[in-house]
Amino acid sequence: MGSPALSVLYLIRHAQASFFEDDYDQLSPLGESQAAKLGDYLAGRGESFDAVYTGPAKRHRHTAEIVGERLKSAGVAWNEPRVLDGLNEHTADELLHDEGGDLAQSHTHLQDLFASYRTATEQNDIQRCFQQLFEAIVHLWINDSISSPRVEPFGLFQQRVRDSLETMTHGQPRGSRILAFSSVGPMSTLLQLTMGTPNDRAVELGWRLRNCSLNRLVFNDERITLDAFNSLDHLDDPKLITYR
């Protein structure tokens, strides 16, 4: 007898949003192109899905919407996405507004990072300084070294992501094909749950996730395994490859 068919969970990071704009949570024109390319790629491979999930953010839902439109236009069946709050991004970025508050006073190494970010003027420098500051803050957050009423504790964040993974995979028929759209934070934690990596390593892995990248997990009732990471085969122009 053959082995039971494995089910597949595709994890998609949302397409490029509007970084540093008044409304970050909307796709940029380049992001819309990335999502369309992904939809065409999946349609060309004849991919169809038994269930589709998305986080509640506009950038999650719009990416899913564009992918779905491209699949439907190619004659591929499309299930309307179910929104899972567990796939929403964490709110650790709220701490970026605390440069003069308790955070910088308690963690003095952040003061220079805040200053560099505040004074940067060139676009590349702004993005580089932002990333350095954000990584330092996230490191403190995942190690429970900071807390704020505006930010959920890391443990609670992990739990809601774990619950979303259970929802997407538990009790699925053998050979199911699931598609999910989310952000770097939840996807890092989903990969962590799959591979058993420490918190710090999981976050570092997440920094490598590109916009609209395709990540594939295979699972059955006994285990779940990473099968593909950060695939960008559908983005055939290097100008379409972004991380913000």
Contacts in CASP RR format, 6 or more apart in sequence:
PFRMAT RR
TARGET T0000
AUTHOR 0000-0000-0000
METHOD contacts of the structure
MODEL  1
MGSPALSVLYLIRHAQASFFEDDYDQLSPLGESQAAKLGDYLAGRGESFD
AVYTGPAKRHRHTAEIVGERLKSAGVAWNEPRVLDGLNEHTADELLHDEG
GDLAQSHTHLQDLFASYRTATEQNDIQRCFQQLFEAIVHLWINDSISSPR
VEPFGLFQQRVRDSLETMTHGQPRGSRILAFSSVGPMSTLLQLTMGTPND
RAVELGWRLRNCSLNRLVFNDERITLDAFNSLDHLDDPKLITYR
4 174 0 8 1.000
4 220 0 8 1.000
5 174 0 8 1.000
5 175 0 8 1.000
6 174 0 8 1.000
6 175 0 8 1.000
6 218 0 8 1.000
6 219 0 8 1.000
6 220 0 8 1.000
7 169 0 8 1.000
7 172 0 8 1.000
7 173 0 8 1.000
7 174 0 8 1.000
7 175 0 8 1.000
7 176 0 8 1.000
7 177 0 8 1.000
7 178 0 8 1.000
7 218 0 8 1.000
7 219 0 8 1.000
7 220 0 8 1.000
8 175 0 8 1.000
8 176 0 8 1.000
8 177 0 8 1.000
8 178 0 8 1.000
8 216 0 8 1.000
8 217 0 8 1.000
8 218 0 8 1.000
8 219 0 8 1.000
8 227 0 8 1.000
9 168 0 8 1.000
9 169 0 8 1.000
9 178 0 8 1.000
9 179 0 8 1.000
9 180 0 8 1.000
9 216 0 8 1.000
9 217 0 8 1.000
9 218 0 8 1.000
9 219 0 8 1.000
9 224 0 8 1.000
10 49 0 8 1.000
10 177 0 8 1.000
10 178 0 8 1.000
10 179 0 8 1.000
10 180 0 8 1.000
10 214 0 8 1.000
10 215 0 8 1.000
10 216 0 8 1.000
10 217 0 8 1.000
11 180 0 8 1.000
11 182 0 8 1.000
11 187 0 8 1.000
11 190 0 8 1.000
11 191 0 8 1.000
11 214 0 8 1.000
11 215 0 8 1.000
11 216 0 8 1.000
11 217 0 8 1.000
12 38 0 8 1.000
12 63 0 8 1.000
12 67 0 8 1.000
12 179 0 8 1.000
12 180 0 8 1.000
12 181 0 8 1.000
12 182 0 8 1.000
12 212 0 8 1.000
12 213 0 8 1.000
12 214 0 8 1.000
12 215 0 8 1.000
13 181 0 8 1.000
13 182 0 8 1.000
13 183 0 8 1.000
13 184 0 8 1.000
13 187 0 8 1.000
13 209 0 8 1.000
13 210 0 8 1.000
13 211 0 8 1.000
13 212 0 8 1.000
13 213 0 8 1.000
13 215 0 8 1.000
14 27 0 8 1.000
14 57 0 8 1.000
14 59 0 8 1.000
14 60 0 8 1.000
14 62 0 8 1.000
14 63 0 8 1.000
14 181 0 8 1.000
14 182 0 8 1.000
14 183 0 8 1.000
14 211 0 8 1.000
14 212 0 8 1.000
15 27 0 8 1.000
15 28 0 8 1.000
15 30 0 8 1.000
15 31 0 8 1.000
15 32 0 8 1.000
15 34 0 8 1.000
15 35 0 8 1.000
15 38 0 8 1.000
15 59 0 8 1.000
15 62 0 8 1.000
15 63 0 8 1.000
15 66 0 8 1.000
15 211 0 8 1.000
15 212 0 8 1.000
16 27 0 8 1.000
16 28 0 8 1.000
16 30 0 8 1.000
16 31 0 8 1.000
16 34 0 8 1.000
16 211 0 8 1.000
16 212 0 8 1.000
16 242 0 8 1.000
16 244 0 8 1.000
17 24 0 8 1.000
17 25 0 8 1.000
17 26 0 8 1.000
17 27 0 8 1.000
17 28 0 8 1.000
17 31 0 8 1.000
17 59 0 8 1.000
17 244 0 8 1.000
18 24 0 8 1.000
18 25 0 8 1.000
18 26 0 8 1.000
18 27 0 8 1.000
18 28 0 8 1.000
19 28 0 8 1.000
19 127 0 8 1.000
19 244 0 8 1.000
20 126 0 8 1.000
24 59 0 8 1.000
25 57 0 8 1.000
25 58 0 8 1.000
25 59 0 8 1.000
26 58 0 8 1.000
26 59 0 8 1.000
26 62 0 8 1.000
27 35 0 8 1.000
27 58 0 8 1.000
27 59 0 8 1.000
27 62 0 8 1.000
27 63 0 8 1.000
27 66 0 8 1.000
30 239 0 8 1.000
30 240 0 8 1.000
30 242 0 8 1.000
31 63 0 8 1.000
31 211 0 8 1.000
31 212 0 8 1.000
31 242 0 8 1.000
32 62 0 8 1.000
32 66 0 8 1.000
33 240 0 8 1.000
34 211 0 8 1.000
34 212 0 8 1.000
34 235 0 8 1.000
34 240 0 8 1.000
34 242 0 8 1.000
35 62 0 8 1.000
35 63 0 8 1.000
35 66 0 8 1.000
35 67 0 8 1.000
35 212 0 8 1.000
36 66 0 8 1.000
36 70 0 8 1.000
37 212 0 8 1.000
37 234 0 8 1.000
37 235 0 8 1.000
37 236 0 8 1.000
37 240 0 8 1.000
38 63 0 8 1.000
38 67 0 8 1.000
38 70 0 8 1.000
38 212 0 8 1.000
38 214 0 8 1.000
38 234 0 8 1.000
38 235 0 8 1.000
39 66 0 8 1.000
39 67 0 8 1.000
39 68 0 8 1.000
39 70 0 8 1.000
39 71 0 8 1.000
39 234 0 8 1.000
40 70 0 8 1.000
40 74 0 8 1.000
40 234 0 8 1.000
41 233 0 8 1.000
41 234 0 8 1.000
42 67 0 8 1.000
42 70 0 8 1.000
42 71 0 8 1.000
42 76 0 8 1.000
42 234 0 8 1.000
43 70 0 8 1.000
43 71 0 8 1.000
43 73 0 8 1.000
43 74 0 8 1.000
43 75 0 8 1.000
43 76 0 8 1.000
44 74 0 8 1.000
46 76 0 8 1.000
47 71 0 8 1.000
47 76 0 8 1.000
47 177 0 8 1.000
48 71 0 8 1.000
48 76 0 8 1.000
48 77 0 8 1.000
48 78 0 8 1.000
48 177 0 8 1.000
49 78 0 8 1.000
49 79 0 8 1.000
49 177 0 8 1.000
49 178 0 8 1.000
49 179 0 8 1.000
50 79 0 8 1.000
50 172 0 8 1.000
50 173 0 8 1.000
50 176 0 8 1.000
50 177 0 8 1.000
50 178 0 8 1.000
51 79 0 8 1.000
51 82 0 8 1.000
51 168 0 8 1.000
51 172 0 8 1.000
51 176 0 8 1.000
51 178 0 8 1.000
51 179 0 8 1.000
52 64 0 8 1.000
52 78 0 8 1.000
52 79 0 8 1.000
52 80 0 8 1.000
52 81 0 8 1.000
52 82 0 8 1.000
52 178 0 8 1.000
52 179 0 8 1.000
52 180 0 8 1.000
53 81 0 8 1.000
53 82 0 8 1.000
53 83 0 8 1.000
53 84 0 8 1.000
53 87 0 8 1.000
53 164 0 8 1.000
53 167 0 8 1.000
53 168 0 8 1.000
53 178 0 8 1.000
53 179 0 8 1.000
53 180 0 8 1.000
53 181 0 8 1.000
54 60 0 8 1.000
54 61 0 8 1.000
54 63 0 8 1.000
54 64 0 8 1.000
54 81 0 8 1.000
54 82 0 8 1.000
54 83 0 8 1.000
54 84 0 8 1.000
54 87 0 8 1.000
54 180 0 8 1.000
54 181 0 8 1.000
54 182 0 8 1.000
55 61 0 8 1.000
55 83 0 8 1.000
55 84 0 8 1.000
55 85 0 8 1.000
55 86 0 8 1.000
55 87 0 8 1.000
55 88 0 8 1.000
55 181 0 8 1.000
55 182 0 8 1.000
55 183 0 8 1.000
56 83 0 8 1.000
56 84 0 8 1.000
56 85 0 8 1.000
56 87 0 8 1.000
56 88 0 8 1.000
57 88 0 8 1.000
57 89 0 8 1.000
57 183 0 8 1.000
59 183 0 8 1.000
60 87 0 8 1.000
60 88 0 8 1.000
60 181 0 8 1.000
60 182 0 8 1.000
60 183 0 8 1.000
61 81 0 8 1.000
61 83 0 8 1.000
61 181 0 8 1.000
63 181 0 8 1.000
63 212 0 8 1.000
64 81 0 8 1.000
64 179 0 8 1.000
64 181 0 8 1.000
67 179 0 8 1.000
67 181 0 8 1.000
68 78 0 8 1.000
71 77 0 8 1.000
71 78 0 8 1.000
72 78 0 8 1.000
81 181 0 8 1.000
84 164 0 8 1.000
84 167 0 8 1.000
84 168 0 8 1.000
84 180 0 8 1.000
85 160 0 8 1.000
85 164 0 8 1.000
86 160 0 8 1.000
86 161 0 8 1.000
86 163 0 8 1.000
86 164 0 8 1.000
86 186 0 8 1.000
87 161 0 8 1.000
87 164 0 8 1.000
87 180 0 8 1.000
87 181 0 8 1.000
87 182 0 8 1.000
87 183 0 8 1.000
87 186 0 8 1.000
88 182 0 8 1.000
88 183 0 8 1.000
88 186 0 8 1.000
89 182 0 8 1.000
89 183 0 8 1.000
89 184 0 8 1.000
89 185 0 8 1.000
89 186 0 8 1.000
90 141 0 8 1.000
90 151 0 8 1.000
90 152 0 8 1.000
90 154 0 8 1.000
90 157 0 8 1.000
90 185 0 8 1.000
90 186 0 8 1.000
91 150 0 8 1.000
91 151 0 8 1.000
91 152 0 8 1.000
92 134 0 8 1.000
92 137 0 8 1.000
92 138 0 8 1.000
92 141 0 8 1.000
92 151 0 8 1.000
93 134 0 8 1.000
94 148 0 8 1.000
94 150 0 8 1.000
94 151 0 8 1.000
95 103 0 8 1.000
95 137 0 8 1.000
95 141 0 8 1.000
95 146 0 8 1.000
95 148 0 8 1.000
95 150 0 8 1.000
95 151 0 8 1.000
96 117 0 8 1.000
96 130 0 8 1.000
96 133 0 8 1.000
96 134 0 8 1.000
96 137 0 8 1.000
98 104 0 8 1.000
98 148 0 8 1.000
99 114 0 8 1.000
99 118 0 8 1.000
100 114 0 8 1.000
103 110 0 8 1.000
103 137 0 8 1.000
103 146 0 8 1.000
103 148 0 8 1.000
104 110 0 8 1.000
104 111 0 8 1.000
104 114 0 8 1.000
106 146 0 8 1.000
107 140 0 8 1.000
107 145 0 8 1.000
107 146 0 8 1.000
109 136 0 8 1.000
110 133 0 8 1.000
110 136 0 8 1.000
110 137 0 8 1.000
113 129 0 8 1.000
113 132 0 8 1.000
113 133 0 8 1.000
113 136 0 8 1.000
114 133 0 8 1.000
116 129 0 8 1.000
116 132 0 8 1.000
116 133 0 8 1.000
117 126 0 8 1.000
117 129 0 8 1.000
117 130 0 8 1.000
117 132 0 8 1.000
117 133 0 8 1.000
120 126 0 8 1.000
120 128 0 8 1.000
120 129 0 8 1.000
127 244 0 8 1.000
131 207 0 8 1.000
135 203 0 8 1.000
135 207 0 8 1.000
137 146 0 8 1.000
138 203 0 8 1.000
139 200 0 8 1.000
139 203 0 8 1.000
140 146 0 8 1.000
141 151 0 8 1.000
141 154 0 8 1.000
142 154 0 8 1.000
142 199 0 8 1.000
142 200 0 8 1.000
142 203 0 8 1.000
143 154 0 8 1.000
143 199 0 8 1.000
143 200 0 8 1.000
144 153 0 8 1.000
144 154 0 8 1.000
147 153 0 8 1.000
154 199 0 8 1.000
157 189 0 8 1.000
158 189 0 8 1.000
161 185 0 8 1.000
161 186 0 8 1.000
161 189 0 8 1.000
161 190 0 8 1.000
161 193 0 8 1.000
162 189 0 8 1.000
162 193 0 8 1.000
164 186 0 8 1.000
164 190 0 8 1.000
165 190 0 8 1.000
165 193 0 8 1.000
165 224 0 8 1.000
168 178 0 8 1.000
168 180 0 8 1.000
169 178 0 8 1.000
169 219 0 8 1.000
169 224 0 8 1.000
171 221 0 8 1.000
172 178 0 8 1.000
174 220 0 8 1.000
182 190 0 8 1.000
184 206 0 8 1.000
184 207 0 8 1.000
184 209 0 8 1.000
185 203 0 8 1.000
185 206 0 8 1.000
187 206 0 8 1.000
187 209 0 8 1.000
187 215 0 8 1.000
188 202 0 8 1.000
188 203 0 8 1.000
188 205 0 8 1.000
188 206 0 8 1.000
188 209 0 8 1.000
189 202 0 8 1.000
190 217 0 8 1.000
191 197 0 8 1.000
191 202 0 8 1.000
191 205 0 8 1.000
191 206 0 8 1.000
191 215 0 8 1.000
191 226 0 8 1.000
191 229 0 8 1.000
192 199 0 8 1.000
192 201 0 8 1.000
192 202 0 8 1.000
192 205 0 8 1.000
193 224 0 8 1.000
194 217 0 8 1.000
194 224 0 8 1.000
194 225 0 8 1.000
194 226 0 8 1.000
195 202 0 8 1.000
195 226 0 8 1.000
197 205 0 8 1.000
207 243 0 8 1.000
208 230 0 8 1.000
208 243 0 8 1.000
209 215 0 8 1.000
209 230 0 8 1.000
209 243 0 8 1.000
210 230 0 8 1.000
210 232 0 8 1.000
210 241 0 8 1.000
210 242 0 8 1.000
210 243 0 8 1.000
211 241 0 8 1.000
211 242 0 8 1.000
211 243 0 8 1.000
211 244 0 8 1.000
212 232 0 8 1.000
212 234 0 8 1.000
212 235 0 8 1.000
213 230 0 8 1.000
213 231 0 8 1.000
213 232 0 8 1.000
214 228 0 8 1.000
214 231 0 8 1.000
214 232 0 8 1.000
214 233 0 8 1.000
214 234 0 8 1.000
215 226 0 8 1.000
215 228 0 8 1.000
215 229 0 8 1.000
215 230 0 8 1.000
215 231 0 8 1.000
216 226 0 8 1.000
216 227 0 8 1.000
216 228 0 8 1.000
216 231 0 8 1.000
217 224 0 8 1.000
217 225 0 8 1.000
217 226 0 8 1.000
217 227 0 8 1.000
218 224 0 8 1.000
218 225 0 8 1.000
218 227 0 8 1.000
219 225 0 8 1.000
232 241 0 8 1.000
235 241 0 8 1.000
END
